[in-house]
Amino acid sequence: MEKQAADVSAVVAIEKKDDDKKQGKDMFSAEEHKAIKELRAIFKETIDLDMEMQADIYRLEMQYQSRYQVLYDERKKLLNKVRQQSRGDDESKSSGDLQSFWMQVLRASYSKIIRPNDEQILVHLNDISTRIFSNPPKFEISFHFDPNEYFSNAVLNKTYYLKCEPDPGTPLIYDGAEIVKTEGCTIHWTKPLSPEEAAYSFFNYFSPPLLPASKSDPKYAEISAILQSDFQMGFYLKERVVPKAVIFFTGEIKDCQSTTSNSDSDSESSENKRASIEALAGNSTDDD
C-alpha cells in the first residue's frame, strides 16, 4: 500500500510539472531540459537492464526450484512419519506438537486471523507447497490436507498473477513485478462452518473478492484494500512462512503478519524486491 501511494505521488508530481510547463512556470533552462532528457533516457536503459537481470535471476530460480522441492519433500516425509506415529495417541494430539505442525506454523504467522474453529480444521493440514510459473507469470500456494470431516478437497489452491512490465504511460516509475490478480478455489464443504464462524474464518482466504471494473464503484477502495492485504499475505507465505516453517513452529522467528495491520516497511520492501525477480513471461522454459 505504501509503495502504491509513493508511485501515485510520483505520478502526481510528474503531472504537476507538466501542468506548470503548460502554464509558463517552467523552472528549467533549455540546456537543463536537454540534460534531463538525456538523464531520463539513461534511467530508462537501467530499467530495461533491470528487467533483463530479473529474467536471468528468474531462470536461475526455476533451476533451483526442483532442488528446493527435494528438501521440502524430505520435510513432508519426516512430518508425516511423526503424524503416523502419534495417530491414536490422545495425549499427543492435544499437546500441540509436531503432529499439528502446519497449524502451529500458521497460527504463529497469522495470530490474529487463525481462530479456534479454523484450528480444528487446520490440524488436518499436512503440507503447504509453492510453485512458480512463467506462462503466464504467477505463483501458486497449495494447502494439502489429510481426509477430514469438514471438506472433501485434498488440496486447496491459491494463485497469484503477476504483471512484469511497466505501465506504458508511466514507465519511469516501474519498480519490479507486482501482483495484479488472485484466484482461490471452491471448497467442497461436508461440514460447513456456521455463519458466525465463516464470517471471520481463515478459509475466506480461498474466496478473494472481485475488484470492481470502475474506480467510481462505492466498494472499489474497500475491496482494493482487502486485495492488497491478500497480496501481502501471498508473498509472506511464499517467501517466509513456507521456507522458514520450522523456526515459526519453534518460535525462533518472531515476525507475524495480520491482514488487519500494516507490514514493517523493511519487510514490505524486501517482499517487493523479491516480487521483482518472480516471473517474466516468455523468459523461462516452464509453462503452465
C-alpha positions in Angstrom: 0.0 0.0 0.0 2.8 2.4 0.9 4.6 1.6 -2.3 1.4 2.3 -4.3 1.0 5.6 -2.5 4.6 6.6 -3.4 4.0 5.6 -7.0 0.8 7.7 -7.2 2.7 10.7 -5.6 5.4 10.3 -8.2 2.9 10.4 -11.0 1.1 13.4 -9.5 4.5 15.2 -9.2 5.3 14.5 -12.9 1.8 15.6 -14.0 2.1 18.8 -11.9 5.4 19.6 -13.6 3.8 19.1 -17.0 0.9 21.4 -16.0 3.4 24.0 -14.7 5.2 23.9 -18.1 2.0 24.4 -19.9 1.2 27.4 -17.7 4.6 29.0 -18.3 6.0 28.0 -15.0 9.0 26.1 -16.4 11.9 26.2 -13.9 14.5 24.7 -16.3 16.6 26.3 -18.9 16.9 24.9 -22.4 20.3 23.3 -21.5 18.8 21.8 -18.4 15.9 20.4 -20.4 18.4 18.7 -22.7 20.3 17.2 -19.9 17.2 16.0 -18.1 16.0 14.3 -21.3 19.3 12.5 -21.6 19.2 11.6 -17.9 15.7 10.1 -18.4 17.0 8.1 -21.4 19.8 6.7 -19.2 17.3 5.9 -16.4 15.0 4.1 -18.9 18.0 2.0 -20.0 18.7 1.0 -16.4 15.0 -0.2 -16.1 15.5 -2.3 -19.3 18.7 -3.7 -17.8 17.0 -4.4 -14.5 14.2 -6.3 -16.3 16.8 -8.4 -18.2 18.6 -9.1 -14.9 15.4 -10.2 -13.2 14.7 -12.6 -16.1 18.1 -14.2 -15.6 17.5 -14.5 -11.9 14.1 -16.0 -12.5 15.6 -18.6 -14.8 18.1 -19.5 -12.1 15.3 -19.6 -9.5 13.4 -22.1 -11.8 16.5 -24.3 -12.0 16.8 -24.4 -8.2 13.0 -24.9 -7.6 13.3 -28.6 -8.1 16.3 -28.9 -5.7 14.4 -27.0 -3.0 11.4 -29.3 -3.6 13.6 -32.3 -2.8 14.3 -30.8 0.6 10.7 -29.9 1.2 9.6 -33.4 0.3 12.1 -34.7 2.9 10.4 -32.3 5.4 7.0 -33.6 4.5 8.1 -37.2 4.8 9.5 -36.6 8.3 6.4 -34.8 9.4 4.1 -37.5 8.0 6.2 -40.1 9.9 5.6 -38.1 13.2 1.9 -37.8 12.4 1.6 -41.5 11.8 3.5 -42.4 15.0 1.3 -40.1 17.1 -2.0 -41.1 15.4 -4.3 -42.6 18.0 -2.3 -41.1 20.9 -4.9 -38.7 22.5 -2.4 -37.1 24.8 0.0 -36.3 21.9 -2.9 -35.0 19.8 -3.8 -32.4 22.5 -0.3 -31.3 23.2 0.0 -29.2 20.0 3.4 -30.6 19.0 4.7 -31.8 15.6 1.6 -33.7 14.5 -0.1 -30.3 14.1 3.0 -28.7 12.7 1.4 -26.6 9.9 -1.5 -25.4 12.0 1.0 -24.2 14.6 3.1 -22.5 11.9 0.1 -20.7 10.5 -1.0 -19.7 14.0 2.4 -18.3 14.7 2.5 -16.5 11.3 -1.1 -15.1 11.4 -2.1 -14.9 15.1 -5.0 -12.6 14.5 -6.8 -14.5 11.8 -6.4 -18.1 12.8 -9.4 -18.8 15.1 -10.3 -21.8 17.2 -12.8 -23.0 14.6 -10.0 -22.8 12.0 -7.6 -24.7 14.2 -9.8 -27.7 14.4 -9.7 -28.0 10.6 -6.0 -27.0 10.2 -4.8 -29.9 12.3 -5.6 -32.0 9.2 -3.2 -29.8 7.1 -0.1 -32.0 6.3 1.8 -29.7 3.9 2.0 -26.3 2.3 3.8 -26.1 -1.1 4.5 -23.4 -3.6 5.3 -23.4 -7.3 6.2 -20.6 -9.7 5.2 -20.5 -13.4 6.2 -18.3 -16.3 3.4 -18.6 -18.8 1.5 -16.6 -17.6 3.8 -15.3 -14.8 2.3 -16.4 -11.5 2.9 -18.4 -8.3 0.6 -21.0 -6.7 0.3 -21.9 -3.0 -1.2 -25.3 -2.3 -2.5 -26.4 1.1 -2.5 -30.3 1.4 -5.0 -31.9 3.8 -5.5 -35.4 5.2 -9.0 -36.8 4.7 -11.3 -35.0 7.2 -14.9 -34.5 8.1 -15.0 -30.8 7.0 -14.5 -30.8 3.2 -13.7 -33.3 0.5 -10.8 -31.4 -1.1 -7.4 -33.0 -0.8 -5.8 -29.7 -1.8 -6.8 -26.1 -1.6 -5.0 -23.8 -4.1 -4.5 -20.0 -4.2 -2.9 -18.5 -7.3 -1.3 -15.0 -7.7 -0.8 -13.5 -11.1 2.0 -11.0 -11.8 2.5 -8.1 -14.0 6.1 -7.9 -15.0 6.2 -4.9 -17.4 6.0 -1.2 -16.7 2.8 0.8 -17.5 3.2 2.3 -20.9 2.0 5.7 -19.6 4.4 5.8 -16.6 7.4 3.6 -17.5 9.9 5.6 -15.3 8.2 4.6 -12.0 8.4 0.9 -12.7 9.7 -0.9 -9.6 9.5 -4.5 -10.5 6.8 -7.1 -10.8 3.6 -6.7 -8.9 0.6 -8.9 -8.2 -2.4 -7.9 -10.3 -4.9 -10.7 -9.8 -5.6 -13.5 -7.4 -7.7 -16.7 -7.7 -8.9 -19.0 -5.0 -10.7 -22.3 -5.2 -14.1 -23.8 -4.4 -14.1 -25.6 -1.0 -16.5 -28.6 -1.1 -17.7 -28.4 2.5 -19.2 -31.6 4.0 -19.4 -30.0 7.5 -19.7 -26.2 6.8 -18.8 -23.6 9.4 -21.6 -21.7 11.0 -22.3 -18.3 9.5 -20.7 -16.7 12.6 -17.6 -18.8 12.2 -17.4 -18.4 8.5 -17.6 -14.6 8.7 -14.1 -14.4 10.2 -12.5 -17.7 9.1 -9.1 -18.2 7.7 -10.7 -20.2 4.9 -12.1 -17.0 3.4 -8.5 -16.7 2.0 -9.6 -19.1 -0.7 -12.5 -16.8 -1.8 -11.0 -13.4 -2.6 -13.4 -10.7 -3.7 -13.5 -9.4 -7.3 -12.3 -5.9 -7.8 -15.0 -3.7 -9.5 -14.1 -2.7 -13.0 -14.7 1.0 -12.3 -12.9 3.0 -9.6 -16.1 5.0 -9.1 -17.8 1.9 -7.7 -18.5 2.6 -4.0 -16.8 -0.7 -3.0 -13.7 -0.2 -5.1 -11.5 1.3 -2.4 -12.6 -1.2 0.3 -12.1 -4.3 -2.0 -8.8 -2.9 -3.3 -7.5 -2.6 0.3 -8.6 -6.2 1.0 -6.8 -7.4 -2.1 -3.6 -5.6 -1.1 -3.7 -7.4 2.2 -4.3 -10.6 0.3 -1.3 -9.9 -1.9 1.0 -9.3 1.1 -0.2 -12.5 2.6 0.6 -14.4 -0.5 4.2 -13.1 -0.7 4.6 -13.6 3.0 3.5 -17.3 2.8 5.7 -17.9 -0.2 8.9 -16.1 0.9 8.9 -16.5 4.6 6.4 -19.0 6.1 6.9 -22.0 3.8 10.8 -21.8 3.7 11.2 -20.9 7.4 8.4 -23.1 8.7 10.4 -24.8 11.4 11.5 -21.6 13.1 8.0 -20.3 13.1 7.0 -23.5 14.8 9.7 -23.3 17.4 9.2 -19.6 18.0 12.8 -18.7 17.0 11.4 -16.2 14.4 9.2 -13.5 15.9 7.7 -11.7 13.0 4.0 -12.1 12.5 1.6 -10.8 9.8 -2.1 -9.9 10.1 -4.5 -8.7 7.5 -5.6 -6.1 9.9 -2.2 -4.3 10.4 0.5 -2.8 8.2 3.7 -4.7 7.5 7.0 -3.4 8.6 8.4 -1.1 5.8 11.7 -3.0 5.6 9.8 -6.3 5.3 7.5 -4.9 2.6 10.5 -3.5 0.7 12.1 -6.9 0.8 9.0 -8.6 -0.4 8.7 -6.1 -3.3 12.3 -6.7 -4.3 11.6 -10.4 -4.2 8.5 -9.9 -6.3 10.7 -8.2 -8.9 12.5 -11.4 -9.6 9.4 -13.6 -9.9 8.3 -14.4 -13.4 8.8 -12.6 -16.7 6.6 -14.1 -19.3 8.4 -15.8 -22.1 11.8 -15.8 -20.3 11.6 -19.3 -18.9 11.0 -22.8 -20.2 8.5 -23.6 -17.5 4.9 -23.5 -18.8 1.6 -24.0 -17.0 
